């Protein structure tokens, strides 16, 4: 990671987005007591390129929940798995499967625990069917509709849009849905689902705006944030349409 200065820039400053070839420099033999590490400073803003490389995962997670852009830039651009990312690497495909699985599992568990969810509102929040296969297939269809629409809109608006990194920006906030199961231990009300869903959507909007901003969508001041918000809203509508289609199709086949 601390290679020679001739190495092409593949990391990003979390303060100003300026490209940089290294995050830190190592002095001494790795693993020895005399080995020291010096964080790299950005040549543009003169700040430390990425202070999060010295921070534990829990503190990074807290800053992600607090919507600090620097934490999102660390995850999206400076993690070892994200510094060199092809269009859609195998790890993202595996992560997509696990994300759909977790989404289905959360819906399946919370549906049995929710005490005040009206039948007319159930389709907007989660699938309440007790058939696990149906819940998983519905979650997979929602995943395709949401992410496919969001990535297609971003690529159409910005030809240089990094699809692989944009996909990562949409995927990792979905893991916050696991908190819904934990929160249900204290309060078994549908309001928790609404709060968690809004948090996930907000995190996805911020993460996607960072990828768009890195790709060059900055003209007009705040255009990346505004456009990403519109993309998330449109993709969410398609996701709900896919969910309701599955619910009504299943109800029709049973009737």
Rosetta silent file (secondary structure, phi, psi, omega in degrees, C-alpha in Angstrom):
SEQUENCE: XXXXXXXXXXXXXXXXXXXXXXXXXXXXXXXXXXXXXXXXXXXXXXXXXXXXXXXXXXXXXXXXXXXXXXXXXXXXXXXXXXXXXXXXXXXXXXXXXXXXXXXXXXXXXXXXXXXXXXXXXXXXXXXXXXXXXXXXXXXXXXXXXXXXXXXXXXXXXXXXXXXXXXXXXXXXXXXXXXXXXXXXXXXXXXXXXXXXXXXXXXXXXXXXXXXXXXXXXXXXXXXXXXXXXXXXXXXXXXXXXXXXXXXXXXXXXXX
SCORE:     score description
SCORE:     0.000 S_00000001
   1 L     0.000  -35.809  176.915    0.000    0.000    0.000 S_00000001
   2 L   -97.572   69.351 -176.653    2.891    2.296    0.691 S_00000001
   3 L   -88.805 -173.979 -177.598    4.542    1.776   -2.634 S_00000001
   4 L   -66.535  159.415 -177.326    6.792    4.035   -4.570 S_00000001
   5 L   -66.814  -19.568 -179.962    5.685    7.498   -5.588 S_00000001
   6 L   -74.259   -9.373 -179.962    5.687    6.423   -9.255 S_00000001
   7 L   -67.309  135.068 -179.047    2.664    4.214   -8.612 S_00000001
   8 L   -64.257  145.623 -179.469   -0.489    5.604  -10.307 S_00000001
   9 L   -60.772  128.998  176.319   -3.060    7.145   -7.937 S_00000001
  10 L  -136.326    3.344  174.596   -5.671    4.582   -6.884 S_00000001
  11 E  -113.876  176.623 -176.122   -6.810    5.987   -3.536 S_00000001
  12 E  -140.409  138.412  176.148   -8.780    9.123   -2.721 S_00000001
  13 L   -68.126  130.458 -177.573   -8.476   11.836   -0.092 S_00000001
  14 L   -76.193   -9.705 -179.739  -11.510   11.622    2.193 S_00000001
  15 L   -94.784  -38.900 -174.073  -11.532   15.412    2.618 S_00000001
  16 L  -131.242    2.308  178.631  -11.301   16.685   -0.971 S_00000001
  17 L    72.402    4.668 -179.356  -11.489   13.606   -3.268 S_00000001
  18 L   -65.870  136.867  179.403   -8.008   14.306   -4.658 S_00000001
  19 E   -70.693  147.562  179.422   -6.333   11.135   -6.012 S_00000001
  20 E  -149.100  144.539 -177.509   -3.274    9.813   -4.205 S_00000001
  21 L   -79.354  -20.858 -175.658   -1.040    6.760   -4.743 S_00000001
  22 L  -138.844  156.479  174.455   -0.611    5.871   -1.046 S_00000001
  23 L  -101.737  -27.579  178.640   -2.425    6.085    2.262 S_00000001
  24 E  -158.089  167.099  175.580    0.640    5.743    4.464 S_00000001
  25 E  -122.748  137.659 -178.700    4.372    5.078    4.391 S_00000001
  26 E  -104.742  131.661  177.958    6.089    2.384    6.392 S_00000001
  27 E  -116.227  125.859 -177.109    9.545    2.945    7.859 S_00000001
  28 L    99.375  179.592 -179.126   11.511   -0.055    9.033 S_00000001
  29 L   -81.291  131.559  179.968   10.899   -3.768    8.661 S_00000001
  30 L   -60.569  131.616  179.054    7.274   -4.846    8.788 S_00000001
  31 L    92.473  -13.389 -179.679    6.481   -6.677   12.036 S_00000001
  32 L   -87.286  161.264 -179.234    9.528   -5.425   13.900 S_00000001
  33 L   -68.665  -21.159 -179.438    9.399   -3.198   16.971 S_00000001
  34 L   -88.602   -2.098 -178.105   11.220   -0.454   15.071 S_00000001
  35 L   -75.214  128.900  177.653    8.624   -0.328   12.307 S_00000001
  36 E  -127.164  154.273 -179.301    6.668    2.955   12.204 S_00000001
  37 E  -124.200  133.357  177.761    3.883    4.173    9.943 S_00000001
  38 E  -118.729  123.337 -179.594    3.336    7.753    8.822 S_00000001
  39 E   -68.900  141.564 -179.594   -0.006    8.726    7.328 S_00000001
  40 L   -76.867  141.271  175.471    0.154   10.421    3.943 S_00000001
  41 E  -101.808  142.426 -179.396   -0.970   14.028    3.643 S_00000001
  42 L   -69.384  135.485  179.986   -2.968   15.211    0.667 S_00000001
  43 L   -75.199  -12.138 -177.693   -1.027   17.439   -1.716 S_00000001
  44 L   -96.425  -53.473 -176.607   -4.177   19.477   -2.415 S_00000001
  45 L  -102.020   -7.265  178.133   -5.826   20.167    0.963 S_00000001
  46 L    66.793   13.967  174.839   -2.820   19.278    3.181 S_00000001
  47 L   -92.788  164.512  174.020   -5.029   17.091    5.397 S_00000001
  48 E   -60.599  132.790 -175.642   -4.370   13.430    6.252 S_00000001
  49 L   -57.436  -48.908 -178.771   -5.547   11.424    3.231 S_00000001
  50 L  -152.840   99.897 -179.438   -7.528    8.896    5.284 S_00000001
  51 H   -74.058  -12.285 -176.307   -7.530    8.953    9.074 S_00000001
  52 H   -75.951  -11.949  178.843   -9.884    5.960    9.158 S_00000001
  53 H   -70.904  -14.125  175.848   -7.116    3.465    8.411 S_00000001
  54 H  -102.436    5.172 -175.009   -6.102    3.845   12.082 S_00000001
  55 L  -107.477  143.924  178.205   -9.683    3.556   13.353 S_00000001
  56 L   -68.672  161.576 -176.804  -11.492    0.387   14.340 S_00000001
  57 H   -62.096  -33.312 -178.586  -14.412   -0.966   12.333 S_00000001
  58 H   -65.181  -41.543  179.208  -16.901   -0.037   15.058 S_00000001
  59 H   -68.672  -34.964  175.208  -15.994    3.652   14.920 S_00000001
  60 H   -63.341  -42.777  178.965  -16.220    3.587   11.118 S_00000001
  61 H   -60.898  -41.240  179.312  -19.687    2.043   11.447 S_00000001
  62 H   -62.500  -43.247  179.194  -20.753    4.777   13.869 S_00000001
  63 H   -67.923  -30.402  175.098  -19.612    7.484   11.446 S_00000001
  64 H   -65.139  -43.655  178.584  -21.479    5.737    8.623 S_00000001
  65 H   -64.964  -34.566  179.169  -24.678    5.855   10.681 S_00000001
  66 L   -79.502    0.817  175.738  -23.961    9.535   11.454 S_00000001
  67 L    63.153   42.531  175.261  -23.718   10.182    7.685 S_00000001
  68 L   -88.028  118.873 -175.190  -20.189   11.535    7.689 S_00000001
  69 H   -56.551  -34.023 -178.904  -19.018   11.698    4.048 S_00000001
  70 H   -60.538  -37.237  178.914  -15.406   10.942    5.012 S_00000001
  71 H   -67.049  -39.110  178.728  -16.432    7.528    6.353 S_00000001
  72 H   -67.172  -39.006  177.599  -18.270    6.711    3.129 S_00000001
  73 H   -65.977  -34.526  176.597  -15.257    7.748    1.043 S_00000001
  74 H   -62.805  -46.900 -177.818  -13.066    5.495    3.174 S_00000001
  75 H   -68.458  -40.468 -172.892  -15.310    2.477    2.555 S_00000001
  76 H   -81.504  -30.238 -171.320  -15.903    3.174   -1.137 S_00000001
  77 H  -120.647  -23.047 -171.569  -12.457    4.265   -2.290 S_00000001
  78 H  -117.168    1.429  173.259   -9.750    3.372    0.230 S_00000001
  79 L   -74.327  150.183 -179.953  -10.559   -0.104    1.449 S_00000001
  80 L   -55.833  -34.608 -177.820   -8.247   -2.845    0.055 S_00000001
  81 L   -80.287  -13.327 -176.974  -11.210   -4.475   -1.716 S_00000001
  82 L  -111.672   -6.567 -178.165  -12.378   -1.193   -3.285 S_00000001
  83 L   -70.193  -33.454  176.134   -9.113    0.445   -4.388 S_00000001
  84 L  -128.994   99.429 -172.058   -8.958   -1.697   -7.542 S_00000001
  85 L  -125.743  120.241  173.280  -12.436   -2.703   -8.551 S_00000001
  86 L   -70.621 -177.623 -174.528  -13.558   -4.084  -11.923 S_00000001
  87 L   -54.377  -59.473  176.197  -17.050   -3.388  -13.284 S_00000001
  88 L  -138.752   87.281 -176.980  -18.842   -6.087  -11.257 S_00000001
  89 L   -68.912  165.253 -178.273  -16.318   -8.294   -9.413 S_00000001
  90 H   -61.028  -36.339 -179.492  -17.171  -11.711   -8.039 S_00000001
  91 H   -61.401  -35.247  178.807  -17.137  -10.399   -4.469 S_00000001
  92 H   -69.859  -36.010  177.588  -19.939   -7.981   -5.327 S_00000001
  93 H   -63.621  -44.042  177.672  -22.027  -10.781   -6.825 S_00000001
  94 H   -63.688  -41.973  179.599  -21.580  -12.811   -3.634 S_00000001
  95 H   -64.258  -36.683  178.445  -22.366   -9.741   -1.539 S_00000001
  96 H   -63.065  -41.305  179.048  -25.512   -9.140   -3.619 S_00000001
  97 H   -63.468  -46.551 -179.567  -26.717  -12.678   -2.897 S_00000001
  98 H   -66.112  -33.900  178.241  -26.102  -12.309    0.829 S_00000001
  99 H   -65.392  -44.565  176.951  -27.782   -8.892    0.830 S_00000001
 100 H   -63.515  -37.781  179.017  -30.924  -10.324   -0.793 S_00000001
 101 H   -65.400  -44.863  179.337  -30.800  -13.239    1.654 S_00000001
 102 H   -64.506  -41.161  178.817  -30.478  -10.912    4.666 S_00000001
 103 H   -59.639  -45.525  178.846  -33.274   -8.703    3.339 S_00000001
 104 H   -65.000  -41.088 -178.820  -35.568  -11.722    2.983 S_00000001
 105 H   -64.522  -42.043  178.764  -34.558  -13.056    6.397 S_00000001
 106 H   -62.883  -44.231  178.801  -35.249   -9.718    8.107 S_00000001
 107 H   -63.053  -40.751 -177.623  -38.663   -9.498    6.452 S_00000001
 108 H   -65.270  -41.803 -178.408  -39.442  -13.101    7.378 S_00000001
 109 H   -73.907  -47.586 -176.067  -38.491  -12.625   11.036 S_00000001
 110 H   -67.539  -29.022  178.959  -40.013   -9.181   11.561 S_00000001
 111 H   -62.210  -34.841 -179.815  -43.287  -10.217    9.894 S_00000001
 112 H   -82.673  -12.590 -177.024  -43.821  -12.772   12.652 S_00000001
 113 H  -104.025  -20.164 -176.279  -42.857  -10.313   15.398 S_00000001
 114 L   -70.043  132.681 -176.048  -44.757   -7.196   14.331 S_00000001
 115 L  -104.727  -17.712 -174.557  -47.846   -6.616   16.462 S_00000001
 116 L  -126.488   29.773 -178.773  -49.440   -3.521   14.890 S_00000001
 117 L   -90.698  115.300  179.964  -48.938   -3.970   11.128 S_00000001
 118 L   -73.929  143.887 -179.976  -52.191   -3.471    9.262 S_00000001
 119 H   -57.578  -34.401 -179.208  -52.810   -5.805    6.292 S_00000001
 120 H   -69.760  -22.362 -179.393  -53.347   -2.815    3.998 S_00000001
 121 H  -100.472   -8.156 -172.599  -49.898   -1.452    4.886 S_00000001
 122 H   -60.702  -43.018 -176.401  -48.007   -4.747    4.940 S_00000001
 123 H   -65.027  -24.859  179.475  -46.997   -4.714    1.282 S_00000001
 124 H   -77.683  -24.092 -176.081  -45.398   -1.275    1.629 S_00000001
 125 H  -104.394  -44.236 -177.174  -43.119   -2.345    4.491 S_00000001
 126 L  -165.393  166.899  176.780  -42.413   -6.042    4.065 S_00000001
 127 L   -87.610  122.095 -176.109  -43.657   -9.345    2.687 S_00000001
 128 L   -97.716    6.536  179.119  -45.788  -11.043    5.314 S_00000001
 129 L   -65.398  143.742 -178.968  -46.103  -14.382    3.526 S_00000001
 130 L   -88.755   -1.352  177.842  -44.983  -17.362    5.627 S_00000001
 131 L   -84.469  111.663 -175.914  -43.490  -19.170    2.624 S_00000001
 132 H   -61.234  -40.832 -178.963  -39.731  -18.653    2.903 S_00000001
 133 H   -62.372  -41.274  178.633  -39.050  -19.376   -0.784 S_00000001
 134 H   -64.075  -42.362  179.739  -41.623  -16.790   -1.852 S_00000001
 135 H   -62.606  -42.789 -179.033  -40.146  -14.195    0.496 S_00000001
 136 H   -67.517  -43.917  179.733  -36.614  -14.822   -0.825 S_00000001
 137 H   -64.444  -36.952  176.470  -37.640  -14.716   -4.511 S_00000001
 138 H   -65.470  -42.111  177.647  -39.565  -11.504   -3.886 S_00000001
 139 H   -63.500  -38.346  178.503  -36.517   -9.965   -2.164 S_00000001
 140 H   -65.449  -41.513  177.975  -34.330  -11.019   -5.106 S_00000001
 141 H   -65.412  -40.385  175.640  -36.740   -9.410   -7.590 S_00000001
 142 H   -60.209  -41.885 -179.816  -36.823   -6.243   -5.493 S_00000001
 143 H   -60.200  -46.189 -179.719  -33.023   -6.247   -5.470 S_00000001
 144 H   -64.426  -44.146 -178.557  -32.838   -6.469   -9.274 S_00000001
 145 H   -64.071  -46.611 -176.783  -35.472   -3.775   -9.772 S_00000001
 146 H   -67.282  -56.629 -175.674  -33.956   -1.319   -7.294 S_00000001
 147 H   -69.892  -37.426  178.629  -30.265   -1.693   -8.108 S_00000001
 148 H   -62.001  -44.953  179.432  -30.775   -2.188  -11.841 S_00000001
 149 H   -65.385  -43.749 -178.350  -32.812    0.999  -12.160 S_00000001
 150 H   -63.548  -45.944 -178.775  -30.432    3.033   -9.990 S_00000001
 151 H   -68.446  -37.095  179.119  -27.287    1.928  -11.835 S_00000001
 152 H   -65.372  -42.274  178.547  -28.894    2.385  -15.252 S_00000001
 153 H   -64.989  -41.652  179.767  -29.967    5.946  -14.438 S_00000001
 154 H   -65.466  -40.795 -179.999  -26.520    6.830  -13.086 S_00000001
 155 H   -68.422  -35.375  178.037  -24.770    5.390  -16.142 S_00000001
 156 H   -68.516  -36.908 -179.743  -27.133    7.244  -18.476 S_00000001
 157 H   -77.390  -35.574 -175.877  -26.515   10.541  -16.672 S_00000001
 158 L  -133.309   98.195 -177.530  -22.767   10.038  -16.256 S_00000001
 159 L   -57.230  -27.479 -179.715  -21.047    7.807  -18.867 S_00000001
 160 L   -87.167    9.587 -178.548  -17.908    7.613  -16.701 S_00000001
 161 L   -60.850  131.203  179.436  -19.923    6.301  -13.752 S_00000001
 162 L   -81.906  102.781 -174.906  -18.140    3.435  -11.961 S_00000001
 163 H   -64.808  -43.137 -179.176  -20.797    0.703  -11.985 S_00000001
 164 H   -61.064  -46.205  179.955  -18.913   -1.631   -9.645 S_00000001
 165 H   -72.105  -32.890  175.313  -18.329    1.024   -7.007 S_00000001
 166 H   -65.366  -37.528  176.861  -21.848    2.343   -7.447 S_00000001
 167 H   -64.066  -41.064  176.674  -23.180   -1.158   -6.850 S_00000001
 168 H   -62.169  -39.065  179.704  -21.137   -1.340   -3.655 S_00000001
 169 H   -62.510  -30.631  178.847  -22.587    2.025   -2.593 S_00000001
 170 H   -85.323  -25.197 -174.190  -26.093    0.585   -2.886 S_00000001
 171 H   -82.182  -52.293 -168.953  -25.289   -2.747   -1.268 S_00000001
 172 H   -65.755  -28.409  174.677  -23.474   -2.135    2.005 S_00000001
 173 H   -65.751  -21.960  179.446  -26.121    0.230    3.531 S_00000001
 174 H   -63.297  -23.851 -179.651  -28.610   -2.645    3.144 S_00000001
 175 H   -66.166  -19.491  177.830  -26.756   -4.464    5.916 S_00000001
 176 H   -66.493  -14.642  178.905  -28.172   -1.900    8.363 S_00000001
 177 H   -63.501  -21.818  178.411  -31.520   -3.696    7.968 S_00000001
 178 H   -61.012  -24.854 -179.181  -30.199   -6.255   10.440 S_00000001
 179 H   -66.112  -22.151  179.890  -30.730   -3.647   13.160 S_00000001
 180 H   -62.044  -40.629 -179.802  -34.489   -4.038   12.703 S_00000001
 181 H   -65.335  -40.408 -179.853  -34.355   -7.540   14.185 S_00000001
 182 H   -66.927  -43.003 -178.373  -32.311   -6.309   17.154 S_00000001
 183 H   -66.978  -25.391 -179.721  -34.615   -3.337   17.803 S_00000001
 184 L   -68.392  -14.421  177.107  -37.650   -5.608   17.786 S_00000001
 185 L   -65.161  -33.313 -178.267  -36.398   -7.100   21.044 S_00000001
 186 L   -94.763  -32.733 -173.846  -37.399   -3.859   22.777 S_00000001
 187 L  -148.412  112.211 -176.483  -40.337   -2.691   20.686 S_00000001
 188 L   -94.797   65.986 -179.377  -42.398   -4.846   18.329 S_00000001
 189 L  -128.305  151.212 -176.759  -43.979   -2.069   16.283 S_00000001
 190 H   -66.325  -18.386  178.857  -43.989   -1.338   12.566 S_00000001
 191 H   -58.417  -33.154  178.779  -42.559    2.130   13.225 S_00000001
 192 H   -60.860  -41.648  179.207  -39.160    0.495   13.631 S_00000001
 193 H   -61.346  -40.970  179.810  -39.356   -0.815   10.066 S_00000001
 194 H   -63.689  -45.193 -179.017  -40.103    2.666    8.755 S_00000001
 195 H   -63.394  -45.355 -179.448  -37.175    4.211   10.660 S_00000001
 196 H   -65.256  -42.100  179.158  -34.724    1.516    9.518 S_00000001
 197 H   -61.964  -43.018  179.279  -35.902    1.746    5.898 S_00000001
 198 H   -65.123  -37.829  177.919  -35.491    5.523    5.875 S_00000001
 199 H   -64.539  -42.973  179.371  -32.005    5.205    7.374 S_00000001
 200 H   -62.529  -45.933  179.896  -30.980    2.673    4.718 S_00000001
 201 H   -63.053  -39.400  178.768  -32.306    4.861    1.901 S_00000001
 202 H   -64.838  -41.868  177.844  -30.550    7.907    3.337 S_00000001
 203 H   -64.970  -40.250  178.418  -27.246    6.007    3.557 S_00000001
 204 H   -64.218  -39.610  179.030  -27.645    4.764   -0.012 S_00000001
 205 H   -63.477  -43.799 -179.912  -28.295    8.296   -1.238 S_00000001
 206 H   -66.575  -44.602 -179.530  -25.167    9.636    0.440 S_00000001
 207 H   -63.405  -42.218 -179.723  -22.980    6.744   -0.736 S_00000001
 208 H   -67.107  -37.004  178.593  -24.245    7.030   -4.317 S_00000001
 209 H   -65.295  -31.957  177.826  -23.700   10.795   -4.346 S_00000001
 210 H   -67.705  -40.349  178.199  -20.070   10.232   -3.316 S_00000001
 211 H   -67.273  -41.193  177.907  -19.512    7.864   -6.253 S_00000001
 212 H   -65.044  -41.229  177.949  -21.197   10.296   -8.643 S_00000001
 213 H   -63.662  -40.214  177.075  -19.144   13.178   -7.266 S_00000001
 214 H   -63.970  -33.026 -179.609  -15.949   11.186   -7.680 S_00000001
 215 H   -77.862   -9.719  175.312  -16.974   10.462  -11.271 S_00000001
 216 L   116.668    2.965 -179.535  -17.281   14.157  -12.080 S_00000001
 217 L   -85.312   79.784 -178.052  -20.946   15.027  -11.468 S_00000001
 218 L  -129.745   -8.790 -177.238  -20.290   18.251   -9.589 S_00000001
 219 L   -64.088  139.421  176.466  -21.344   20.990  -11.997 S_00000001
 220 L    93.265   -4.346  176.839  -24.082   23.233  -10.707 S_00000001
 221 L    72.549  104.818  178.731  -23.328   22.802   -7.017 S_00000001
 222 L    76.385   10.755 -176.918  -24.815   19.865   -5.204 S_00000001
 223 H   -65.248  -32.110  179.224  -25.985   18.207   -8.416 S_00000001
 224 H   -64.979  -41.831  179.431  -24.623   14.823   -7.313 S_00000001
 225 H   -67.508  -43.328 -179.115  -26.680   14.895   -4.104 S_00000001
 226 H   -66.179  -44.886 -178.926  -29.845   16.054   -5.851 S_00000001
 227 H   -65.766  -42.965  179.719  -29.518   13.545   -8.666 S_00000001
 228 H   -63.261  -35.982  177.302  -28.737   10.643   -6.324 S_00000001
 229 H   -63.958  -41.356  177.082  -31.804   11.518   -4.218 S_00000001
 230 H   -65.530  -38.886  178.712  -33.976   11.385   -7.329 S_00000001
 231 H   -63.143  -46.927 -179.503  -32.415    8.078   -8.374 S_00000001
 232 H   -63.014  -40.028  179.652  -33.047    6.497   -4.965 S_00000001
 233 H   -64.177  -45.509 -179.677  -36.655    7.753   -4.940 S_00000001
 234 H   -65.971  -44.443  179.962  -37.367    6.373   -8.423 S_00000001
 235 H   -64.256  -34.298  177.742  -35.661    3.054   -7.713 S_00000001
 236 H   -65.708  -38.627  176.909  -37.630    2.736   -4.452 S_00000001
 237 H   -62.646  -41.876  177.601  -40.889    3.156   -6.362 S_00000001
 238 H   -65.408  -36.635  179.335  -39.853    0.372   -8.737 S_00000001
 239 H   -64.815  -44.759  177.944  -38.916   -1.815   -5.806 S_00000001
 240 H   -64.036  -37.459  177.820  -42.321   -1.339   -4.184 S_00000001
 241 H   -63.428  -40.727  177.932  -43.996   -2.037   -7.532 S_00000001
 242 H   -64.715  -40.404  179.800  -42.046   -5.298   -7.832 S_00000001
 243 H   -65.130  -47.579 -178.882  -43.008   -6.294   -4.277 S_00000001
 244 H   -66.214  -33.893  176.594  -46.706   -5.534   -4.734 S_00000001
 245 H   -61.342  -45.007  178.999  -46.715   -7.361   -8.073 S_00000001
 246 H   -64.375  -41.930 -178.582  -45.385  -10.500   -6.397 S_00000001
 247 H   -63.645  -46.650 -178.389  -47.863  -10.206   -3.517 S_00000001
 248 H   -71.006  -32.419  177.298  -50.882   -9.750   -5.780 S_00000001
 249 H   -66.583  -40.431  178.273  -49.713  -12.460   -8.167 S_00000001
 250 H   -66.858  -39.999  179.092  -49.391  -14.909   -5.268 S_00000001
 251 H   -65.440  -37.070  178.493  -52.796  -13.891   -3.915 S_00000001
 252 H   -68.547  -37.973  179.055  -54.350  -14.377   -7.353 S_00000001
 253 H   -69.674  -30.887  178.423  -52.839  -17.820   -7.795 S_00000001
 254 H   -77.855  -29.571  179.460  -54.125  -18.897   -4.393 S_00000001
 255 L   -79.311    0.000    0.000  -57.564  -17.503   -5.079 S_00000001
